[in-house]
Amino acid sequence: MRSRERGDGRWSTRAGRSWVWSGLVLLLLSGCTGQRDRLEQVDLLIVDGMVLTMDAERRRFEPGYVAVRAESIVGVGPMSDRPLVRYRPKAVVRAAGKAVLPGLINGHTHLAMTLLRGIADDLDLDEWLNRYIFPAEAKNLSRAYVEAGTRLGLVELIRGGVTTYADMYYFEDAVAQETRRAGLRGVLGQTLIDFSVPDNPTWEAAIASTERYLERWAGDPWVVPAVAPHSLYTVSGTHWREAIALAERRGAPLLTHLAEATSETAFAQSRFGQRPVGYLEGIGLFAARSPVTVAHAVHLDGPEIDLLAARGIGVVHCPESNMKLSSGTAPIPAMLGKKVRLGIGTDGAASNNNLDLWQEIDTAAKLHKLISGQPTIVTAHDVLEMATIGGARALHLEARVGSLEPGKLADLILVGIEGPHQTPMYQLVSHLVYANAAADVTDTMVHGRWLMRNRRLLTLDERAIRRQALRYQAQVQASLLTLPNGSGTVTKE
């Protein structure tokens, strides 16, 4: 009998237990070799798990199976379909005691900012950015620094079950390179900003390097290169139009921050006589031929929400970062009601201070109940959808990822559901949203490839990555001594 993969990642002839034996018996009864040759060949069969598809019908199979061939899902259904009779797998993974669901989608972050985790706490957005983050980046950023910070962030994402993320930062080619090596999927935006930054001292240099970046990564199966003008308060109108034209010319997505804080709204009204959405509408962002995704969208009114919905703009909710910076609470119930393409993100680790999307899911569900006084206004399923198929829609990737359906890419995770904090379990979605933590993710797969099995990373050396991050901590710590408060850590008493 051919060996099968056990739940602990080792190989054993006993791995399939009852489903394997019943399958073999049926094969023998139906003619053994001839029948076996007619089975549909697949690379992997995940069986016996609680399968949550996140498809349009919200189908759930308890127990269920997922069949994978190469990089794609070819079958999903209940175990009563007898998948071990229908398929001839190279490997079988038993997922009893686990949930099987689409990989999470972190719709907005700045991955390399893991190296600035916790340097500037308890500040509002304007002071946080201009007095601390921008100066710290100016003193420390290099390609090697971004590579190290990206690798550290990738460890956290994979361990937390994130399979796709959207990033905006500098040296984005380095972010793409590290993401590709680790095997994660990313919509990765080269940040464009008017002032001099370490990767590009001038706007002209930034536009030229961004075009080279788009050309290099065009058509990559894992990396979607994007154009990322930072915001309306850091990019002039002329430069905004150049960025939009570049994205349209290259068929690349556009990523940006929008309506994040009251200071941004005040700036737009003072400088342009318009609110942020109205100004960027006039610039041509929302009518661009390229897909557009905006992060935060905290300070929106009804007509602005209608506009984003009508134009198919992706919006990414970052509840914990917005709370920490006291930026406000995005009108998520209204956006859900208008069917905005709505995802969820962590923002960067310098304003959160982690990349745990499970915390964001839990917070999003509870925050809006608190703000509205209505416990049913944003449900557990609403926010889990925002982290899976909703996140895929926000990034305009819903045809490829975000749900477990035949024809979609095999981006999926296995989540342990038998811990003491998950016992007893009456409703799976409730547990995933209100009880689960990143540490409950046991396995992460992207593009049909395991990046983590049984909590063991397969594509990254976590110890080496942590050692390198600690070396950069010393560099950042020294640079902070010259920042306005003159201390090694930045706090506001």
Salt bridges, closest charged atoms under 4 A:
GLU5 OE2 - ARG453 NH2 3.01
ASP8 OD2 - ARG6 NH2 2.44
ASP8 OD2 - ARG10 NH2 2.42
ASP37 OD1 - ARG88 NH1 3.96
GLU40 OE2 - ARG69 NH2 2.50
ASP43 OD1 - LYS90 NZ 3.14
ASP48 OD2 - ARG94 NH2 3.19
ASP55 OD2 - ARG59 NE 2.62
GLU62 OE2 - ARG60 NE 2.82
ASP121 OD1 - LYS324 NZ 2.57
GLU127 OE2 - ARG131 NH1 2.85
GLU127 OE1 - LYS492 NZ 3.57
GLU147 OE2 - ARG143 NE 3.27
GLU156 OE1 - ARG117 NH2 3.32
ASP173 OD2 - ARG143 NH2 3.05
ASP173 OD2 - ARG216 NH1 2.71
GLU178 OE2 - ARG151 NH1 3.15
GLU178 OE2 - ARG181 NH1 3.28
ASP194 OD1 - HIS239 ND1 2.71
GLU211 OE1 - ARG249 NH2 3.10
GLU211 OE2 - ARG250 NE 3.16
GLU215 OE1 - ARG250 NH2 3.84
ASP220 OD1 - ARG180 NE 3.06
GLU248 OE1 - ARG289 NH2 3.71
GLU260 OE2 - HIS296 NE2 3.34
GLU281 OE2 - ARG311 NH2 2.94
ASP301 OD2 - ARG275 NE 3.75
GLU304 OE2 - ARG275 NE 2.72
ASP306 OD1 - LYS338 NZ 3.20
ASP347 OD1 - HIS108 NE2 3.33
ASP347 OD1 - HIS110 NE2 3.19
ASP347 OD2 - HIS296 NE2 3.53
ASP362 OD1 - LYS366 NZ 2.99
GLU385 OE2 - ARG393 NH1 3.73
GLU398 OE2 - ARG341 NH1 3.03
GLU405 OE2 - LYS408 NZ 3.59
ASP411 OD2 - ARG185 NE 2.79
ASP440 OD2 - HIS421 NE2 2.93
ASP443 OD1 - LYS98 NZ 3.31
ASP443 OD2 - ARG453 NH1 2.20
GLU462 OE1 - ARG159 NH2 2.81
